[in-house]
Amino acid sequence: LIRKFYTLTLIRSGNKVLLGFKKRGFGQGKWNAFGGKVEKGESLEEAAIREVHEESGIEIVGGVEKVGELEFTFEGESNLMDVHVFAAKSFKGEPVETEEMRPQWFPIEDLPYSQMWPDDYLWYPIILKGGKFRGAFHFQGHDIILSQKLEEVNEF
Ligand SMILES: CN1CCN(c2cc(NC3CC3)nc(N)n2)CC1
C-alpha cells in the first residue's frame, strides 16, 4: 500500500459550516470541506491553510487545530489516503467560487450528507461537538464502505 497525505479543513461560523461543491476531479459532485494533497516541504498545517485559500479564497488567520485522522483504502487498489482533518480557529474573507469548488454555508443541523462522502455522517458530529477522532474506512468503489473503525480520541 502506498500512503499519500491529504488535508481537509472545516470552517465554522456559529451554527454554520462552509462546504464546497466539488466541480471536478476526485470527489466531483460531492459537497466537502476544503483540502488537497500535501506538497513536499510543507507541513500539514501549511498545506491545510494553502488548500483552503486556493479552493475557497478564505484566509485562515488564527491557524488550524488538528481534530481528526482518517485512513481510506479501496478494494483492489494500492493507495492508502491518509487524511488529516483540521478545524480553522478563525478566518477572514468571503468564500468565492473557484474552478474547483462552489462554496455554500450550511446550518449544522442541515448538512447535505446524502451528497457527501459516505463516511462523513459518522465523524462530522464528533467535530461539531468539539471532539477528536481517528478512523479507518475500507471502500468498495466510492459508495460502499466494506469495513470501518472509528474511535474518539482525547488528543493527537
Ligand atoms: C483531498 N481530499 C480531501 C477530502 N477527502 C475525503 C475523502 C473521504 N472519503 C474517502 C473515500 C474517499 N471523505 C471526505 N470527507 N473527504 C479525500 C482527499
The ligand as an SDF file (V2000), in Angstrom:
LIG
                    3D

 18 20  0  0  0  0  0  0  0  0999 V2000
   -8.1840   15.9130   -0.8570 C   0  0  0  0  0  0  0  0  0  0  0  0
   -9.3120   15.1410   -0.4400 N   0  0  0  0  0  0  0  0  0  0  0  0
   -9.8590   15.6810    0.7750 C   0  0  0  0  0  0  0  0  0  0  0  0
  -11.1060   15.0140    1.1130 C   0  0  0  0  0  0  0  0  0  0  0  0
  -11.0590   13.5590    1.0220 N   0  0  0  0  0  0  0  0  0  0  0  0
  -12.1470   12.9040    1.5550 C   0  0  0  0  0  0  0  0  0  0  0  0
  -12.3070   11.5260    1.3930 C   0  0  0  0  0  0  0  0  0  0  0  0
  -13.4120   10.9710    2.0020 C   0  0  0  0  0  0  0  0  0  0  0  0
  -13.6680    9.6280    1.8940 N   0  0  0  0  0  0  0  0  0  0  0  0
  -12.8230    8.7570    1.1060 C   0  0  0  0  0  0  0  0  0  0  0  0
  -13.4970    7.6470    0.3750 C   0  0  0  0  0  0  0  0  0  0  0  0
  -12.8300    8.8320   -0.3530 C   0  0  0  0  0  0  0  0  0  0  0  0
  -14.2650   11.6960    2.7520 N   0  0  0  0  0  0  0  0  0  0  0  0
  -14.0650   13.0210    2.8240 C   0  0  0  0  0  0  0  0  0  0  0  0
  -14.9580   13.7810    3.5130 N   0  0  0  0  0  0  0  0  0  0  0  0
  -13.0310   13.6500    2.2540 N   0  0  0  0  0  0  0  0  0  0  0  0
  -10.1960   12.9210    0.0360 C   0  0  0  0  0  0  0  0  0  0  0  0
   -8.9810   13.7270   -0.2810 C   0  0  0  0  0  0  0  0  0  0  0  0
  1  2  1  0
  2  3  1  0
  2 18  1  0
  3  4  1  0
  4  5  1  0
  5  6  1  0
  5 17  1  0
  6  7  1  0
  6 16  2  0
  7  8  2  0
  8  9  1  0
  8 13  1  0
  9 10  1  0
 10 11  1  0
 10 12  1  0
 11 12  1  0
 13 14  2  0
 14 15  1  0
 14 16  1  0
 17 18  1  0
M  END
$$$$
